[in-house]
Amino acid sequence: MTKELRRLSIVMLFMFIALFAASSWIQVVEADSLAQNSHNKRTRLDSYEIQRGSIIVDGVAIATSVPSDDQYQFQRVYSDAPMWEPVTGWFNPALGSATGIEEAMNADLSGTGSNAFLAEVERILSGQPQRGFSVELSLNTAAQQAAYDALQGYQGAVVAIEPATGRILAMVSTPGFDTNLLASHDADAANATYDQLESDPTKPLSNRAIRGDLNPPGSTFKLITAAAAYASGEWTPDSTLPNPARYTLPGSSNTVSNAWGGTCGSGDTVTIAEAIRLSCNIPMAELAVELGDERIREMAEKFGFNKSFSTPLESTPSSYPRALDDAQTALSGFGQGQVTSTPLQIAMLAAGIANDGVVMNPQMVDAVIGNDLSVIRSFENSEFGRAMEATTADQITASMVASVSTGAAQGARIDGIDVAGKTGTAENGNRPHTLWFTGFAPADDPAVAVAVVVEDGGGQGQSGSGDTIAAPIAKKVIEAVLGR
């Protein structure tokens, strides 16, 4: 063999190896992503022949597919659609669109993912029609119903979490809408409905639980300020701070006050624990300046701020900005200024405190179920990280219990159960307040952590409060989970 032929053979060998590697990569590694690509018309057309799997909660299907007499062969149907829409989203083959769990778990539901390969082989061998896999969610029907009912008439959201696992028990956003209208195979009708919803000033298409226009968390953020202080070793719940009726922000002529305009109790000083119980702004602003924005941000990030979570629905990151000046740091101490949050994040805050300082990754899918009811794959609980030591969590819990029993969060009291809670009434300039509550119960053996946000002042302008509107909503969700 001549030298030239040998070189040509080597080049062709390398070309063959490269072609083999590239084709293997496409067929094995990228197969799932290519199959789920919205521009993959072949996969989309093939999926019409497959009856889409159900979405299941507590053993009951909340989304199913029934035969239709058009080219798409199956019509998606949602039960109690407005209540479940922040979770299920919708699936519409006529528009090639999907949202929510329908989008996030499409590979399994449609039977087009890699997990469905064996099912496809079985279908070919048996001659039976293929069906997509079902998806079993972690949600609690009673909690979802309680949250949905309690939010009627409000623009708001509820997220409830099982503290020890991170499993989401409820996710509601109001006002809702009927996802069946957006699943219609009449593309013109579906588009008209979408346009109407998109133009609605109450923003029903926004999932306020995890996305949308984020709100300042108000006094619920005081729990993070306190956690940062206790974790530093320089402060305890009994540490005292000056107790004026007005506080001038550092480097500014602007002043802030407590919600009622007076001091936090009657003394010249006030403890951190008492400031949390009564939900006082000024001591927490003073404490935030002493701590500095870096330590507060580090604690906030230990609970998940500045990070998106996939439940598998993607959340908008809650925000604690970098390099705040002292005035903005003071405002952040009681959840104002540039701090913003989702209800999911505030529920994670309460759940982390309830779980002895360990924050779990939130998730709402328990398992993918095959047609023979076998578990195709299950989803394990996972830790996001430890935010604080258990002793610190206990100190904060004690103040939260006191807030519900005798303090600023009594709207969440439940007879015979110790509820740990914290309200928030966040200012939005001249606009109505944003109303918050977060907490967990039972305080000594937490089964549920919940966050509630009510926007637009709950229809009461700047006179509504987290205790009178948000806390009673949380109470009903907690009672539902506990079977009260």
N, C-alpha and C positions, 0 to 999 in steps of 0.2 A: 504493500500500500504506500503510495507516495505521501510526502509530507503534507501536500495540499489536501489530499483526501482525508488524511487523519485529522487535520484541523477542522475540515468541514464536518466530519463525523462528530467531533467533540462539540462543535457549535450546535448541531442538530440535536445531540443528546441533551444539552443544556436547555434548548428550546422546548424539547419534549417534557423535560422535568418541570420547567416553568409552567407549561400549559397544564400538565397534570396537577400541579400544586394549586394553580389558580382555579381550575374547574372543581377540584376537591373542596377548596375553601368556599366557593359559591354554593356548591351542592350540600355541604355539611354545616359549615359555620354560619353562613349568611342565609341559609334556606328559610328560616323562620322570618327574619326581617324582610326578605324579599317577598315572601308569601303574603305578609301583612301590609306591604306597601300599597298605599291608596291608588297608585297608578297601575297596579298589576291587574289589568282587566281580566285576564284568564282566571286568576284565583277568585276574583269577585263573582264571575259568572259561574264557576264551579260551585261556589258556596251556596248559590240559589237552590241547588239540588239537595242540599243538606238541611234537615230540620234543625234550627238553632237550639242549643241547649237552654235550659231554664236558669233563672237567677232565683235562689232559694233562701228564705229566712225562716228560722224555726220550723223547718220541714215543710213550709208552704211556698209554692212558686209565686213570686211577685212579678215575674216577666216570663212569658211563654210564647211559643210560635204555633200558630194554627194554619191549616191549609188555606190558600187563597186561590182565586180563579184567574190570576194574571200571570205574567211571565216570571214573577219573582217567587211564585209557588207557595211561599209561607209569609204570613202577616204577623208582625210582632205585636203582642198584646200585654198591657201593663194593668195590674190591679192596684187600686188605691193610688193611682198615678201621681197626684200632686204631693202626697206624703213621701213617696219613695223617690221622686225624680232627682233630688240631689245625689242619690246613690246610683240608681240604675242608669240615668241618662236615657238616651233613646237610640234606636237603630233604624235606619231607613235606607234600604237598598236602592230605591228609586233616586235618591239624592246622593248615594254613596257616602252617607254621613253616619257618624256614631259618636256618642259622648258617654261620660261616666263609666260605669263598670262594663257597659256594652262595648266601649272602645278599649278600655284597659285590658279586658280579658277576652278580646275578640278571637284570638287564636284558638282558645279552648272552646268558647261558645259556638264558633262557626265550624269547628272540626277541621280547620285548615292548618293548624300548627303542627310542629314536630311530634307532639304528644299523641296526635291522632293517626300517626302512621300505621300502627298495628290495627287500629279500628278500621282504617281504609282497606288493609289487606283482608281482614275478616269479612268486610262488606263484599269485596270482590269474590271471595271464595264461597260465601253463603248466598250471594245474590240478594241479600237484604239491604234495604235503604240505610244509608249512613245517617247518624244523628250527631250533632255537636255535644260536647260535654256540658254538664250543668255546673254552676258555680255556687257554692254554699257560703253565705256571708256570716259574719260574726254578730250582726245586729240583733237587738232584742225588740221584738214587735211591740211589746207593751211600752217600752221606753220611747220608741219611735212615735207611737200613737200619742202618748202623753205629751211629748215635746211638740208634736205637730198641733194638737188641740190647743195647748197653752199659748202657742205663738200666733194663733189666728187673730187677725186684725193688726198685727205688728209687722214691721220690716225687721227681720232679725234671724238669728240662727242659734242652734243648740248642738253641742257635741258632747257625748258621754263616752267615757273610756273605762275599761276595767284596769285598775292601776297596776296590778301585778303582772299583767300580760301585754298591755297596750292594745287589746282588742277593742275596736270601736263598737259601742252598744247602741248609739243613736247618732244620726247626722241629719239634721233638718234645717232647711232654709226657707223662709217665707218672705214675700208671697211666692207660692208655687204655681205650677201649671200642669195641664194634662199632657203627658208625654205621648199618649196615643195619637194626638193631633199631629205631632211632629214625626210619628212613625208611619203616617198614611202614605200609601203608594201613589196617591194623587199628588204629584210633585208640586203643582201650582197651589193646591190647598195648603200643603205643608209649608211651602215658602211664604205664603200669605200669613199663616199663623206665626211663623218665625219673625217676619218683619214687624208684625203687631207687637209681639213680646219684646223685641229689641227696642222698639220706640217707647215702650211703657216706662214712665219716669220712676216707677218703683223697682225697676231692674229685676224682674222675675227670673231672667236667664242667668243671673249671677248666683253662684253657689257661695253665699255669704259665710258658710261654715269653714271654707278652706281658701276662698279666693275673693274676688270682688274688690271694692275700694276699702282698704284696710282702715281700721279705726284706732285711735289712741286707746290703750287698755285701761286708762284711769287708775284708780286705786288698787286694782288687782295686781298691778306691777309692784306695789309696796312689798309684796311677798318676796320678790327677787331682790329688792333693795335690802330688806332685812336679812335674807339668806347670805348676801355678799358681806354684810357687816358681821354676822355671827361666824361665818367661815374664816374671816380674817383673823379671828382670835382677839381682836381689839375691842369688840363690843359683845354684850350679852343682852337678853331681853330686859334686864333690869338697868342697863345703861341709860343715862338721862341726857336730855337735850334741852336747850332753851325753849321756852314756851310763850312766845309773843303772839299777839292777835294779828299782826301783819309782819310779813317778812319781805325785805327788799332783795331781789335777785342780785347776786354778785356781779359787779361791773355794769349795773343797770339801774335805772330809776324805777323800773317796774316792780310792783309788789304782788304777792300772792297771799291768800288767806285760807283758813279752813272753810269747809262748806257752809258752816253756819255763821261765819264771820267773827267768832270769838276765839278764846284760847282752847287748847286741848286739855280740858280739865281745869282745875282751879289753881294749881301750883305754879311756881315760877319755872319749874322744869317738869318734864314728862318722860316716862320710860318708853323705850321702843315698843314693848309689848302693849302698853296702854295706847300708844299711837295707832297700832294696828287694830286693836279692839274697837276704838272709836272712829277709826279711819280719818286720822288727822293728816293734813297735807304738809303743814309747816315743819314739823319735826322730821318727816321723811325727806323733805327738800334739804334741810340742814345736814342730815345724815348723808345724803347723796353727795353733797359737796365735799364733806370730810372723806368719803370713800374715794371719790374721783370716778370719772366716767369709765376708765379702763377696767377697774375691778367690777363695776356693775355690768359692763358689757360681757366680761368673761363669764360671770354667773348667768347672765341671760342666755349666752350661747351654750352653756352646759344644759340648759333646758330646751334648746333647739332654735333660738332666735338666729336670724340671718341664714337659715337653711330651709330648703324645700324638702318636703316629705312625700313619699309615694305610698299610698295606702291600699291599693295602687293608684288611686286618684292623686294627681299632682297638686300640691298646695303651693300657694304663694308664700315666700319667706316672710316671716315677721321681722321687723327691723328695729335694731338698736344701732344707730350710726356710730362711726368712729369720730374721734377728735371733736367731741362736743366741748364748748366753752363752759365755764362754771355756771352761767345762767341756764343754759340748756340742760346741763347735768342736774341742776336743782329741780327743774321741771320733770326730768325723767324719773326722779326719785318717787314721784307719785303718778307716773304713767302719762305725763303730758309732754308737750314739746314735740320732738321729732320721733318719738317712739310710736310704733304702730304694731298691731297684732291681729291674727286670725283667732276665732274661737277655738280652732284645733290646737293652736299653740297654748292658749290659756288653759285649756283642758289638760294638756300635757304638763303644764306647771303644777296644777292641783294634783294630778296623778303621780308626778314625781315626788311631791311632798308626802303624799299618802303611802307611797311605796318605799318609805324609809330613805328617800333621797336618790333612788335609782329611777332614771327616766327610761321608759320602754319605747321602742319605735312603734308608732301607731299603725295598725293594719286592720282591714275589714274583710279579708277573704280567709276563710278557714280551710277550704278544700275545693279541689276540682273533682267532680263525681262522674264516673262512667255510666253508660247506659244500663249496666248490670248492677248499679249502685256501689261499685267498688271505688275506692279512693285512688284516683289517678296520681294525684300529688296533694300534699298538705303543706300548710304554711306555718313554720315554726315561729314562736315568739322570739324577739331579739332585743337586746339592750342597746339603747342609744348611748348611755353612759351614766356614771354617777355624778350627780350635780352637787351633792353635799353629804355629809355624814348623817347617820341615823339620828344622832343626838340633836343635831341642828334641825332636822326635819321635825323632831318631837317638839322642839321649842317653838317653831312656827305653828305647828298644829295646835298647841295649847292656846296661842293667841287667836287662831281662827275659830276654835271652839268657843272661846270667850266672846268673840265678835257675834256669833250666832245666838248664844244664850243670853247675853246681857248687853251687847254692843250695837254696832251699826248694821248688822246683817240678820236681824231677828225675823225678817220675812221668810227665812229658810228653816225656821225651827220646826222640828217634827217630834211630837210627844213620844217619849220613851227611847229616842235615838239621839246620840250626840252627833251633831253635824258640824263639821269644820268648814268655815266659809269666809269669803271676802267679797264685798261689793265694790263696784266702781261706778262713778258718775263722771264721765269724761267730758270736758268742755271742748267745743268746736267753734271757737270764736263767737260770732253772733248767731250761729245756727243752733238748733236744738241739741241737747246733750246726747251722748251715746251711753247707754245704760248696761252695766255688766254685773254678773255674779259668777264666781267660781268657788268650788268646794268639793268635799267628798264625805262619804258616810258608809257605814258607821265609823266614827273617828278612830276607834281602837282596832277595827278590823275592816278596812275599807273594801267595799264591793264595787263602788262606782265613784268616779270623779266626773264632774260636769262643768261645762262653761256655757254661759248664756250671754248673748249680746242682743240688745234691742236698739235699733237705730231711730233717728228722727224723734228722740225724746219720748218714744212710746206714745206719740200723739199729744203729749203734754208740754211741748216746747222745752223750756229750761226749768220746768217745775217737777218733771219726772225724776225718779231716783232709782239707782240699782236695787235698793232694798225694797221699794214698794212695787216694782214691776219685774225686774229680772230675777230676784231671789225667789218669789213664789213660783215662777216657771221652773226653776231648778228643783225646788221642793217636789213638784209633781213628778218630775223625771226620776228623782231619787226614790220616791215612794213606789213608782212603777217597777223599778229594778228590784227593790227590796220586797215587793209583793204586799205593800201596805194598802 
